Amino acid sequence: MHKWYVIQVVSGQEKKIKKSLEEKRSSSGMDEILEEVLVPTENVAEVKGGQQKISEKKLWPGYILIKMLLTDDSWQYVSKTNGFLGFLGGDKPNPLSQKEVDDILKDLKKKKKGVVQKHNITIGDKVKITDGVFINFTGKVIEVFHEKGRLSVMVSIFGRDTRVDDLEFWQVEQLPTESEVN
């Protein structure tokens, strides 16, 4: 029976190794043995130069999921692939449980449908301004414009609340919440 395994590969080479495993399987007689190769990714939105760009980000850099029938031949086929470092579990690869596989595939399906913001700043977060006229001031985020890559912060200057608009995400540093400090 085909089972899912996690293999460790050279980081940054995941897609190349996936392609290599898939392209060589017919000529190596592995069509029936090697069922699926998966590089877990998600779509991430980021604003650069005023333009929102969506890029694909690997969820587990250096790891690939592979669904196969584990035999001596399939083990040799996978382990001789350039960039392969090892199976999770060492000399005796351990397959993922069905629950783990179901959870992973469900999570990946959900991530493929949506787009995650690179900056996880929300209204009410405490931030420190790290660039511009108000450098080193801390305040609370009052508005977030993910599509523009900008936000507004309320800071206290001489005891008065002052709104600082049009800050870019890179101009602030998110501060830990009260619960993260304790």
N, C-alpha and C positions, 0 to 999 in steps of 0.2 A: 504494500500500500504506500502511495506517495505521501510524504510528510514534509513539513516546513522546517528548514534549518536556517541558522544565522551563520554567515561566513564573514570573517574579517578580511578586508582588502586594503590596499594602499589608499589612503585618504586622497580624495580628489580624482581618483581613477574609477569610481563606482560605475559610471555609465559606460566607460570603455570596456570594463571587465564584463558587465552585463551583456553588451553587444558581442563580445568575443565568445562568451558561453553560449549565447543563442545562435550565432552564425555557424559555429563549428559542430553543433550537436547532430545535424543530419549526416555530415560526412563521417562522424565518429560513431554512428549507430546509437546515439543517445536520445533520439526523438521520443521514444516511449518511456525512457527512464527519467529524463530531465523535463519536467512539465512547465515550470514557470520560474522566471527570475525577476525580482522586484527591488527597485531602489526607492525606498520611502522618501517622498518629497512633499512640500507644501508650497503654495503660492504666497509670496510676501510682497506687499506694496510699500514703496518708499518714494519720497519726493526728492528729486535731484534736479537742480537748476530750474525749479518752478514747475517741472513736469513729473507727474506720477508715473512711476515705472513699476511693473510687476515682474518679479523674477522668481525662478524656481529655486528653493532652498532645500538642501538635503536635511532630513530630520535626524538621521544617524550617520554622520560622516564616518567613513571607514567600515561601514557594514552594509551587507546586502542580504535580502531574504531569498531563499531558493527552495522550491518545492520539487522534491525528487524521490525516487526510490533508491534508498541507500544500499549500494552493492560495492564490492571491491572495485569494479570497473568505473562506476559513477564517482566514487571517492577519488580514484586516480585522475579521472577526467577533470574534475573540479580543481583538485589540488595542483595539477600541472598547468593551470591557467596563469598567464603572466599577471602579477599583481595580487594573487591569492596569498594570504598570510596564515589562515587557519580557520577551522570550524570552531564555533562557540561550543565549549565542552571538551576541547583538547583532542586527544587521540581517539576518543570514542565520542563522536558527535551526538549531542542530545537534541532530539526533535522538540519543537515547541508544542505545548499542549493545545488541544483544539480550542479551549477558551482563550488562550493567549492569541492564537491566530485570528479567531473571530473578533476579538477586541482590537487588534492591530488593523485588520482589514476594514472594520467599521470606522475606526478613527481616520484611516487614510482616505476612505470614500468621502467622509465629511470634509476633510481638509482640501480635497481636490475640487469640491464644489465652491468653496469660499476663498477669500483672500484675507490673510492675516496682516495686520499693520506691523511694520518693523519696530516702531516706537510704541510702547505699551503705556502711554500716558493718558490718563482720564481726568475728567472734571473732579476737582476736590483733592488731587494729588499735591503734595508739597514738593516744590522744586527750588533749585538754586540756579540763578542766572549766571552763566559762565562766560558770556561774551556781550559786548555792547556797552551802552551808557549805564545800564543798571547792573553791571557785573558785581557779583558777590551778594546781591540782594536775594532774600528767600521770600517765597510767597506761595499762594494757592492758585492752582490752575482753575480758571473760570470758563474758558472756552477752548475747544480743540477742533481743528480743521484738518483731519487726516488727509483729505484729498489735496490740500494745498501745502501740507507739511508745516503748518503754523499753529500757534496757540496764543492765548492771552492769559496773563498772570496778574493777580492782585498782590501788590507789595505794600508795605507800610514805610512811608517816608516822613520823618518828623512827626510820627504819631497819626498820620493821615493815610487812609487807604488810597493807593494810586494804581490805576489800571495801566499795565504795560502790554500793548498790542503788538501783533505782527512779529512775535519771536518765532524763530525756526526751531525745530526739534533739537538740532545739534547745539543750540545756544543755551540749553538748560540741562541740568543734571537732576534726575529724579532722586529725591531723598527718601530714606526708609520711613515707613509708617510707624505709628506708635507701637503696634503689635509686633513689628519686625525688630524693633529696638529692644523690647523686653524679652 
